[in-house]
Amino acid sequence: MDLAQTQRIIKNTLQDLQKDELFITQLQGENREKTFASVEEILTTTDKIIKSYIRVSKDDGRIVRIPAYRIQHNNIAGFYKGGIRFNESVNEEEVENLAVLMTLKNALHDLPFGGAKGGVVVNPNDYSDRELNFISKKYVQRFAPDLGPTHDIPAPDMGTNEKIMDWMVGEYKTIHPGQNYLGAFTGKSVDNGGAKGRREATGKGTFFSYFWLLHEWIGKQKSLHFNEVDKVHKTQYEKLKSLYKKHVDEEEITIAIQGFGNVGSVAALEAYASKELKHRVVAVSDHNVTLYNPNGINIPGLITYQNKNGHLPESKGELENIGVYADIKGRGDILTLDVEVLILAAAERQITDKNMRAIKAELLVEGANAPIDAAADQYLNEKGKIIIPDILANAGGVMVSYLEWKQDRITQFFTNEETLREMSMQMTQSCEKVFNDYFERKLEGIRYTCYLHATKKLFTLLYKQGKLF
Ligand code: NAD
């Protein structure tokens, strides 16, 4: 989904909410029309866009200027919150779209945060540690007046990690002596006030959303009734039932994971190690290669390699050295493999009208933000494929970030078990409301159902906080 497509779904949900007579009954007639138009205006525009060029001194003595963004979409639900990504394809429209998705995600999961996002146009692999440290500190210096634990709280995203969050919080502390600094950034190392389990939270949450749908929801669901017009819902329901039957028959479900970074490698390990729902991880990929073995891949071996080298092995020799057996394919090949489940945990716009017809997986999970564009989303839905959308599937990270922000304010730290328990509970609640609503009310799509819950919450807050006069 790009920005225009995200905004279009917001508009559609508002049009349907307007027709829902039970929603804010006090608003009637012309007043109702005007109020809905106001909410549409507010949610489809962005509070603040800040662009800056960071001056970086390179190791070879050159000075380069790198574009950087912080975009704050909306804070009606709480302080702005959203990751910072370091990637060479970062651009204003992408960051703005991601900021809107954060607003919706936090609202969907009832987290007390608004939505923001940051980005730096840089490939972190091309920079030394000293240069990255410099970029991180400069980012905080530039955006400091707009950041803070009670204003806007960044976290890691693509290309950034706990080391960068530690550097950033360190710089924030220098700029604001004597102030609460720990809660200014989340996703920090545990030594530095980070939440235990934060690093794994997005990958675990992504896998959990799928696991819950199949194991807890379909597994315990009595049969649902479908009318003639509910063809897509019926097909999806039957596909989920037949996937669940594989589990009952003790057969392995085949799964592929695109992206082997923070989100993808953890989701792959969850699938590999899951005892309650048996999987065969037949393929993983990164920005260079797809590794494929129909008999299953040794994920722990690849994680050890990835932790050391920062990427997947790229040659047969490297694979043999670590005792992993797989064919090496092109990076895009993972998307069209013959698997039952595909977790997308790499980047935006991976499935588009160019490759959507070749997708064989029946269930797709968006660990990444916006990996499926609008045309492909519509096509795959019409085919009865099940897509667990980004704002539902990848919220584990921000859920645990919320716990980190809370613990940093009172300096009493949660245990790993507490963090994961809380995340699973919140994920369960969100999945339950979305899937119940989608299948029982036969709503337009799972993504649409998520957006509907989010806009309903944001509308209610805007109304109750008196922002619609
Ligand atoms: P990361 O930088 O740790 O890993 C990204 C992985 O994707 C790497 O393995 C990289 O090689 C691979 N990749 C990049 N471009 C690719 C391409 N075109 N084809 C195949 N592989 C490609 O990033 P991450 O933190 O794991 O984030 C991945 C996605 O998840 C992003 O969309 C991000 O916005 C989203 N996300 C991350 C978090 C988080 O907590 N890290 C939270 C929510 C959403």
Residues whose N, C-alpha, C, O or C-beta is under 5 A from the ligand:
A	BS01	NAD	P156 D157 M158 G159 T202 G259 F260 G261 N262 V263 G264 S285 D286 H287 R331 A345 A346 A347 G367 A368 N369 N394 G397
